[in-house]
Amino acid sequence: MVKKFLNLFYHEFSGLHQAALLLGLATITSQFLGLWRDRLLAGTFGAGRELDIYYTAFRIPDIIFVSLVTFVSAAVLIPFILEKRAKNNQSEVQYFLSSVLTFFFGALILVSLLTFFLMPVFIPVIAPGFSDLEKLELLKLSRILLLSPILLGLSNFLGGIVQAFKKFFAYTLSPIFYNLGIIVGIIYFYPLWGLKGLAWGVILGAFAHLLIQIPSVLSTGLWPRIITHPSWLEVKPVSLIALPRVIALSAYQITILILVALASLGESGFITVFNLGYNLQSIPLIVIGSSYSVAAFPTLAALFSGGSQKEFINQLINTARHIIFWSLPATFLFIVLRAQIVRVILGSGNFSWSDTRLTAAILACFIFSVFAQSLVVLFTRAYYAAGQTSKPLLVNVFSSLFIITTSFLFFFVLRTYPFTQNILSNIFRLSGLADISVLAFPLAFSLGMIINLLLLGWLFERDFGNIFSRIKKSFYQSFSAGFVAGFSSYISLNILATFLNIKTFIGIFSQGLIAGLIGIACGSLTFYLLDNKEFFDILNSLQSRFWKNKLIAGVEQDSL
C-alpha cells in the first residue's frame, strides 16, 4: 500500500479527464481544508479588526509572489522544457533550469529584503483606515509573510518541472499541506504568539508546499542548482514571454490591494467578510476552471507548437464546454444556497448572524461571475500556449482598471446615497445592517470579469476562428440545467424550512444538503433529457478505471 502511494509521485497522468479529475479531487480536498481554516479563523475572531489585519498582511507578499514567481510558472516554463526535451539533451535542460533558478532566486531574495525595509512606507497606503496600533501590528505580520513568496516561489518552480513530465500527484498535494500548516498556526501557534502565530503557520504551510515537490522532481532526473555562471541567453526568452503575464497578474493583485485599502475605510470587519466571500467563491473557480485549464495546458502547448492548430482549437472547445457544464449549475446552486453555505462553513464561535448575512451577500455577488472567471483562465492559458501573451495582458489590465474605477464609484454612491443601500438590502435580505457598502467591491469585480471574458473571447475568436458558436449549445443546456437545479433547490429550501429547526447547525446543514442534492438531481435529469454531450462524457469517464485506462488527450499545469 505504501509502495503504491509512493509510486504516485512518479506516475504520469496523460489523459485530460484523468488528470482533471485527479486535480479536481485534490483541489476539493485542499478547499475542504481551506474551509476548515476559514471556519477556525471566523469562529476565533469574528469579522473584526484582528482578521482585517491578518488578511491585509498578505497584500504586499502576494504582489511580490505574482510579480516574480510568474516568471517561472508552469505556463511559462513548460513550452521551453518540452522544446529542449525534444532534442534528447538532458544536460541542456539541466543548464537551462539552473540558469533560470539562479536569476529567479537572486531577484526574489533581493526584492524581499528591499521590501522588508520599505514596508513602513507601504503600510499607510494599503491600510489607510487602520489606527496607528493596527498599522504597527500589520507591519509585523507583513514582514513575517515576506518569507512565503520565497518558499512558494521555489515550490512553483519545481512544480513547473514535474508538470512538464505530467507528474501531477505532488502538485495536487502541495496546497493540501499548505492549508494544513495554516491550520496548525491557528490551533497551536496563535495561543502562543498571538497574531504573529498565524503568520508563522502560513510560513510552515509554505515550507511544506515546497518539501512535497522534491520526490517528484528527483524522479525526473533534473535537479536545478544555483550556479556561478548562469546564462542570460537562456533566461532572456523566458523573461520576454513571462513579462506580459507578470504585468497582467500584478495588475490583478494591485486591484485586490486597492479594494482592501478602500474596505479599510469602512466598518471594522469589511476586509474580513470581503476575503471570506472571495475564498468561498474561489471553490468552484479552482475546482472547475483551474482544474480543467491546468489539465489542458500542456496539450494545448504541444498541439500549437506542433503546428496542429485545428486540434488545438478542438481541445480548447472541449475544455470550455466542460467548464461551462460545471460552472453554470454551480453558480445557480451557490446563489440559492448561499446563506446555508456560509452558516455551515463559517457560522460558529464569534462569527455572528450579521457577519453571516453580509458574507452570504458578498458570495452571491462574486459567484455571479464564476463562469466568466473560469473561462478567462482557459482563454488566457490558451494564448500562452500559442506564445501570445500581449493580448491577455491588455485585456486584464483594462479589466483591472475598470474594476478599480467602478469600485470607487459604487463605494462612493453607496455611502453617499442611503437609498442605494436600501435597494441592495432588499435584494440580498440584509435589513437591519447599518452599512453594506462593502458590496461595492464584489459587484465591481464580477462586472469587470464578465467584461474581461467578452473582450478576451472576442479577440480569441478573431485570431483563431469560430469559437463561441461551437460552445453555444453547451452554454444554453448548462444554463437551463442550472436554472432547474437552482429553482428546485429554492423550492426545497422553503418546504424543508417548515419542519426542520434551521436555528441549529444540524437543521441548517440538513436543509442545505437535501435542497442541494435535490437541485443536483433535477439538474442532472435536465442534462439527460437535453442529451448533453458533456454529461455523458463525464459518466463514461467515471465508469472507466481511473488509474489504469489511458484516455486520449494530453495534460499539464500552472497556477493563475
C-alpha positions in Angstrom: 0.0 0.0 0.0 2.8 2.4 1.0 4.7 1.5 -2.2 1.7 2.2 -4.4 1.2 5.5 -2.7 4.9 6.5 -3.2 4.7 5.4 -6.9 2.0 8.1 -7.4 4.8 10.7 -7.1 6.4 9.2 -10.2 3.2 8.3 -12.1 2.5 10.1 -15.4 -1.1 11.2 -15.9 -1.7 11.5 -19.6 -5.5 11.9 -20.2 -7.4 15.1 -20.0 -10.2 13.8 -17.8 -7.9 11.6 -15.8 -5.7 14.5 -14.9 -8.6 16.9 -14.5 -10.3 14.5 -12.1 -7.1 14.0 -10.1 -6.6 17.7 -9.9 -10.3 18.3 -9.1 -10.3 15.7 -6.3 -7.1 17.0 -4.8 -8.4 20.6 -5.1 -11.6 19.6 -3.4 -9.6 18.2 -0.5 -7.5 21.3 -0.4 -10.6 23.5 -0.5 -12.1 21.5 2.3 -9.1 22.2 4.4 -9.3 25.8 3.3 -12.9 25.9 4.5 -11.8 24.4 7.9 -9.1 27.1 8.1 -11.6 29.9 7.4 -14.1 28.4 9.9 -11.4 28.4 12.6 -10.4 31.9 11.8 -14.0 33.2 11.7 -15.0 31.3 14.8 -12.0 32.5 16.7 -12.0 36.2 15.8 -15.4 37.0 14.1 -15.5 39.8 11.5 -13.3 42.4 13.2 -10.0 44.2 13.0 -7.8 41.3 14.0 -8.8 39.3 10.9 -8.7 42.6 8.9 -5.0 42.9 9.9 -4.3 39.3 9.1 -5.8 39.4 5.6 -4.3 42.8 4.8 -0.8 41.4 5.7 -0.9 39.2 2.6 -1.2 42.0 0.1 2.4 43.0 -0.4 3.8 39.5 -0.2 1.2 38.4 -2.8 2.2 41.1 -5.2 5.9 40.0 -4.8 4.8 36.4 -5.4 2.9 37.1 -8.7 5.4 39.7 -10.0 8.4 37.3 -9.7 7.1 33.8 -9.4 5.1 34.2 -12.6 8.5 34.3 -14.5 9.0 30.6 -13.6 5.4 29.5 -13.6 4.4 26.2 -15.4 2.6 28.1 -18.1 5.9 29.9 -19.0 8.4 27.1 -18.3 6.6 24.1 -19.9 6.9 25.1 -23.6 10.7 25.7 -23.1 11.2 22.4 -21.2 9.2 20.5 -23.8 11.2 22.1 -26.6 14.6 21.2 -25.0 13.5 17.7 -24.1 12.6 17.1 -27.7 16.3 17.4 -28.5 17.1 14.5 -26.1 19.8 16.5 -24.4 19.4 16.2 -20.6 22.3 18.4 -19.8 20.9 21.2 -21.9 17.6 21.1 -20.0 19.6 20.9 -16.7 21.6 24.0 -17.5 18.6 25.9 -18.7 16.7 25.2 -15.4 19.7 26.0 -13.3 20.2 29.4 -15.1 16.6 30.3 -14.6 16.7 29.3 -10.9 19.8 31.3 -10.2 18.4 34.6 -11.7 15.0 34.0 -10.2 16.1 33.1 -6.7 18.6 36.1 -6.6 15.8 38.5 -7.7 13.4 37.0 -5.2 15.8 37.4 -2.2 16.8 41.0 -3.3 13.2 42.2 -3.7 12.1 40.6 -0.4 14.9 42.3 1.5 14.2 45.7 0.0 10.5 45.3 0.8 11.3 44.3 4.4 13.0 47.7 5.0 10.4 49.7 2.9 7.4 48.1 4.5 6.7 51.0 6.9 6.3 53.2 3.7 3.7 50.8 2.2 1.6 50.2 5.3 -0.3 53.6 5.3 -1.0 53.0 1.6 -2.5 49.5 1.9 -4.5 50.2 5.1 -5.3 53.9 5.3 -8.3 53.3 7.6 -6.3 51.5 10.3 -5.2 53.1 13.6 -1.5 53.5 14.4 -1.5 50.5 16.7 -3.2 48.4 14.0 -0.7 49.6 11.4 2.2 48.5 13.7 0.7 45.0 14.1 0.2 44.9 10.3 3.8 45.8 9.8 5.0 42.8 12.0 2.8 40.3 10.2 3.7 41.6 6.7 7.4 41.3 7.4 7.0 37.6 8.5 4.9 36.8 5.5 7.7 38.0 3.2 9.1 34.5 3.6 6.1 33.0 1.9 6.8 34.2 -1.7 10.4 32.8 -1.4 9.2 29.3 -0.3 6.2 29.2 -2.6 8.2 30.6 -5.4 10.7 27.8 -5.2 7.9 25.3 -4.9 6.2 26.6 -8.0 9.4 26.5 -9.9 9.9 22.8 -9.0 6.2 22.2 -9.7 6.6 23.5 -13.3 9.3 20.9 -13.9 7.2 17.9 -12.7 4.2 19.2 -14.6 6.2 19.1 -17.8 6.6 15.4 -17.1 2.9 15.1 -16.3 3.6 14.0 -12.7 0.7 15.8 -11.1 0.4 14.0 -7.8 2.9 16.1 -5.8 1.4 19.2 -7.3 -2.0 18.2 -6.1 -0.7 17.6 -2.6 1.1 20.8 -2.2 -1.9 23.1 -1.5 -3.2 20.5 0.9 0.0 20.7 3.0 -0.1 24.5 2.7 -3.5 24.7 4.3 -2.5 22.1 7.0 0.3 24.4 8.0 -2.0 27.4 8.4 -4.4 25.3 10.5 -1.5 24.3 12.8 -0.8 28.0 13.1 -4.4 28.8 14.1 -4.7 25.9 16.6 -1.2 25.9 18.2 0.8 29.0 17.2 -1.8 31.6 17.8 -2.3 30.7 21.5 1.4 31.0 22.0 2.4 34.1 19.9 -0.9 35.9 19.1 -1.4 37.2 15.5 2.2 36.5 14.7 1.5 32.8 15.3 -1.0 32.9 12.4 1.7 34.3 10.1 4.2 31.6 11.2 1.6 29.0 10.4 1.5 30.4 6.9 5.2 30.0 6.7 5.0 26.4 7.9 2.5 25.7 5.2 4.6 27.3 2.5 7.6 25.2 3.6 5.5 22.0 3.4 4.3 23.2 0.0 7.9 23.2 -1.2 9.0 20.0 0.5 6.4 17.8 -1.0 7.6 18.6 -4.6 11.1 17.3 -4.1 10.5 13.5 -4.6 8.8 14.0 -8.0 11.5 16.4 -9.2 14.2 13.9 -8.3 12.3 11.2 -10.2 12.7 13.3 -13.4 16.5 13.2 -13.2 16.5 17.0 -13.2 17.6 18.8 -10.1 18.3 22.5 -10.8 21.1 24.2 -8.8 22.3 27.7 -8.1 25.3 28.1 -10.4 28.1 30.6 -10.6 27.8 31.2 -14.4 24.2 31.3 -15.4 23.4 32.1 -19.0 21.3 35.2 -19.6 20.7 34.0 -23.1 18.8 31.0 -21.6 16.8 33.2 -19.3 16.0 36.1 -21.6 13.4 34.3 -23.8 11.6 33.1 -20.6 11.6 36.7 -19.3 10.2 38.1 -22.5 7.4 35.6 -22.7 6.6 36.0 -19.0 6.7 39.8 -18.8 3.2 40.4 -20.1 1.7 37.8 -17.9 3.6 39.2 -14.9 2.1 42.7 -15.6 -1.4 41.2 -16.0 -1.3 39.2 -12.8 0.3 42.1 -10.9 -2.5 44.3 -12.1 -4.9 41.8 -10.7 -3.2 41.8 -7.3 -2.9 45.6 -7.2 -6.7 45.6 -7.9 -7.3 43.5 -4.8 -4.9 45.6 -2.8 -6.8 48.8 -3.7 -10.2 47.1 -2.9 -8.8 46.1 0.5 -7.5 49.6 1.1 -10.9 51.0 0.3 -12.5 48.5 2.6 -10.3 49.6 5.5 -12.0 53.0 5.3 -15.4 51.3 6.0 -16.6 49.4 9.0 -14.4 47.1 11.1 -14.7 43.6 9.6 -15.3 44.7 6.0 -11.9 43.3 4.9 -12.7 40.0 6.6 -16.1 39.4 5.1 -14.7 40.5 1.7 -11.9 37.9 1.9 -14.1 35.2 3.3 -16.7 35.7 0.5 -13.9 35.7 -2.1 -12.4 32.5 -0.7 -15.8 30.8 -0.9 -16.4 31.8 -4.5 -12.9 30.5 -5.3 -14.0 26.9 -4.6 -15.9 26.4 -7.8 -13.4 28.6 -9.7 -10.4 26.5 -8.6 -12.1 23.1 -8.7 -13.7 23.6 -12.1 -12.0 26.4 -14.0 -8.4 25.9 -12.8 -8.5 22.1 -12.8 -9.6 21.8 -16.5 -7.5 24.7 -17.7 -4.4 23.3 -15.9 -5.0 19.8 -17.2 -5.4 21.0 -20.8 -2.5 23.4 -20.9 0.4 21.0 -21.8 -1.7 19.5 -24.6 -2.6 22.9 -25.9 1.1 23.9 -25.9 2.2 20.7 -27.6 -0.5 20.9 -30.3 0.2 24.5 -31.1 4.0 24.1 -31.2 3.5 21.0 -33.4 1.5 23.1 -35.9 -1.8 21.3 -35.2 -4.0 24.4 -34.9 -7.2 22.5 -35.7 -6.6 20.1 -32.9 -5.6 23.0 -30.7 -8.9 24.7 -31.2 -10.8 21.4 -30.7 -9.0 20.8 -27.4 -9.8 24.3 -26.3 -13.5 24.0 -27.2 -13.8 20.6 -25.5 -12.3 22.1 -22.3 -14.5 25.2 -22.5 -17.6 23.0 -22.8 -16.7 21.0 -19.7 -16.0 24.2 -17.7 -19.4 25.6 -18.7 -21.0 22.3 -17.9 -19.9 22.5 -14.3 -19.7 26.2 -13.6 -23.2 27.4 -14.6 -25.1 24.9 -12.4 -22.7 25.6 -9.6 -23.4 29.4 -10.0 -27.2 28.9 -9.6 -26.8 26.5 -6.6 -24.3 28.8 -4.8 -26.6 31.8 -5.2 -29.7 29.9 -3.9 -27.8 28.1 -1.1 -25.5 31.0 -0.1 -26.9 31.5 3.4 -26.8 27.8 4.2 -23.2 27.5 2.8 -21.9 30.5 4.8 -23.7 29.4 8.0 -22.5 25.8 7.9 -18.9 26.7 7.0 -18.3 29.9 8.9 -21.2 30.3 11.4 -19.5 29.3 14.6 -18.0 31.0 17.7 -17.6 34.7 17.3 -18.9 34.8 13.7 -22.3 36.5 14.2 -25.5 36.2 12.2 -24.9 39.7 10.8 -21.4 38.6 9.7 -23.1 35.5 8.1 -25.7 37.5 6.2 -23.2 40.0 4.8 -20.7 37.3 3.8 -23.5 35.4 2.0 -24.4 38.6 0.0 -20.8 39.1 -0.9 -20.6 35.4 -2.0 -23.6 35.9 -4.3 -22.0 39.0 -5.9 -18.8 37.1 -6.5 -20.3 33.8 -7.7 -22.3 35.6 -10.4 -19.1 35.8 -12.5 -17.5 32.4 -11.6 -18.3 31.1 -15.1 -16.6 34.1 -16.6 -13.6 33.8 -14.3 -13.2 30.1 -15.2 -13.3 30.8 -19.0 -10.9 33.7 -18.6 -8.4 31.3 -17.1 -8.8 28.9 -20.0 -8.5 31.6 -22.8 -5.6 33.2 -21.1 -3.7 29.9 -20.9 -4.6 29.1 -24.5 -3.0 32.4 -25.6 0.1 31.5 -23.5 0.2 28.0 -25.2 0.2 29.8 -28.5 3.0 32.1 -27.4 0.9 35.2 -27.5 0.9 37.0 -24.1 0.3 40.6 -25.1 -3.4 40.4 -25.7 -4.4 38.8 -22.4 -2.2 41.4 -20.8 -4.1 44.3 -22.4 -7.5 42.8 -21.6 -6.5 42.0 -18.0 -5.1 45.4 -17.4 -8.2 47.1 -18.8 -10.4 44.8 -16.7 -8.4 45.7 -13.6 -8.7 49.4 -14.3 -12.4 49.0 -14.8 -12.8 47.2 -11.5 -10.9 49.8 -9.6 -12.8 52.7 -11.2 -16.1 51.0 -10.7 -15.3 50.1 -7.1 -14.6 53.8 -6.3 -17.8 54.8 -8.0 -20.0 52.1 -6.3 -18.4 52.7 -2.9 -19.0 56.5 -3.2 -22.6 56.1 -4.3 -23.5 53.5 -1.6 -22.0 55.7 1.2 -23.4 58.9 -0.1 -26.9 57.9 -1.1 -28.6 55.7 1.5 -31.4 54.6 -0.8 -28.9 52.6 -2.9 -28.0 50.6 0.2 -31.7 50.0 0.8 -32.1 48.6 -2.7 -29.3 46.1 -2.2 -30.5 45.4 1.3 -33.9 44.3 -0.1 -32.3 42.2 -2.9 -30.0 40.3 -0.5 -32.2 40.4 2.6 -29.9 42.5 4.7 -32.4 44.5 6.6 -31.1 45.7 9.9 -27.5 46.0 8.9 -26.2 49.6 9.3 -23.6 49.6 6.4 -23.4 47.3 3.5 -21.2 49.4 1.2 -18.7 46.6 1.1 -20.9 45.1 -1.6 -19.5 47.7 -4.0 -16.3 45.6 -4.3 -17.6 42.2 -5.3 -20.2 43.8 -7.6 -17.5 45.8 -9.4 -15.2 42.7 -9.5 -17.8 40.5 -11.1 -18.8 43.1 -13.7 -15.2 43.6 -14.6 -14.6 39.8 -15.0 -17.6 39.4 -17.3 -16.3 42.3 -19.5 -12.8 40.6 -19.4 -14.3 37.4 -20.8 -16.3 39.2 -23.5 -13.2 41.1 -24.7 -10.8 38.1 -24.4 -13.3 35.8 -26.2 -13.8 38.3 -29.0 -10.1 38.6 -29.5 -9.6 34.9 -29.5 -12.3 34.3 -32.0 -10.9 36.9 -34.3 -7.4 35.3 -34.1 -8.4 31.6 -34.2 -11.8 31.4 -35.9 -15.2 30.5 -34.8 -15.3 29.6 -31.1 -18.5 30.8 -29.4 -20.9 29.2 -31.9 -19.4 25.8 -31.1 -19.9 26.2 -27.4 -23.3 28.0 -27.6 -25.3 24.8 -27.3 -23.4 23.7 -24.2 -24.0 27.1 -22.7 -27.8 27.0 -23.2 -28.0 23.5 -22.0 -25.9 24.2 -18.9 -27.8 27.4 -18.2 -31.1 25.5 -18.4 -29.9 22.7 -16.2 -28.5 25.3 -13.7 -31.8 27.2 -13.6 -33.7 24.0 -13.0 -31.2 23.0 -10.3 -31.4 26.4 -8.6 -35.2 26.7 -8.8 -35.8 23.2 -7.4 -33.3 23.9 -4.6 -35.1 27.1 -3.8 -38.5 25.4 -3.6 -36.9 22.6 -1.5 -35.4 25.1 1.0 -38.8 26.7 1.6 -40.5 23.3 2.1 -37.8 22.0 4.4 -37.9 25.1 6.5 -41.4 24.2 7.6 -40.3 21.1 9.5 -36.6 21.5 10.2 -35.2 23.6 13.0 -33.0 25.8 10.9 -31.7 27.7 14.0 -29.4 24.7 14.8 -26.3 23.5 12.9 -27.9 20.1 12.1 -31.0 21.8 10.9 -29.3 24.3 8.5 -26.9 21.7 7.3 -29.7 19.2 6.6 -31.7 21.9 4.8 -28.8 22.9 2.6 -27.7 19.4 1.9 -31.1 18.0 1.0 -32.0 21.0 -1.1 -28.7 20.9 -2.9 -29.0 17.2 -3.6 -32.5 17.7 -5.0 -31.1 20.5 -7.1 -28.3 18.4 -8.4 -30.7 15.5 -9.2 -33.0 17.8 -11.1 -30.2 19.5 -13.0 -28.7 16.1 -13.9 -32.1 14.9 -15.2 -32.3 18.1 -17.3 -28.9 17.4 -18.8 -30.0 13.8 -19.5 -33.2 15.0 -21.2 -31.3 17.5 -23.3 -28.9 14.8 -24.4 -25.9 16.9 -23.2 -22.7 15.6 -24.6 -20.5 16.7 -21.6 -22.9 14.9 -19.2 -22.4 11.6 -20.9 -18.6 12.2 -21.3 -18.3 12.6 -17.5 -20.4 9.5 -16.9 -18.2 7.5 -19.3 -15.0 8.9 -17.6 -16.2 8.0 -14.2 -17.1 4.5 -15.3 -13.6 3.9 -16.7 -10.9 2.6 -14.3 -9.4 5.9 -13.1 -5.9 4.6 -12.6 -5.4 2.2 -15.4 -7.3 3.4 -18.5 -5.4 5.7 -20.8 -7.7 8.4 -22.2 -6.8 10.1 -25.5 -5.5 13.7 -24.8 -2.7 15.4 -23.1 -2.3 17.4 -19.9 -0.4 19.8 -17.7 -0.4 22.8 -15.4 0.2 26.1 -13.6 -1.4 28.5 -11.2 -3.1 31.7 -12.1 
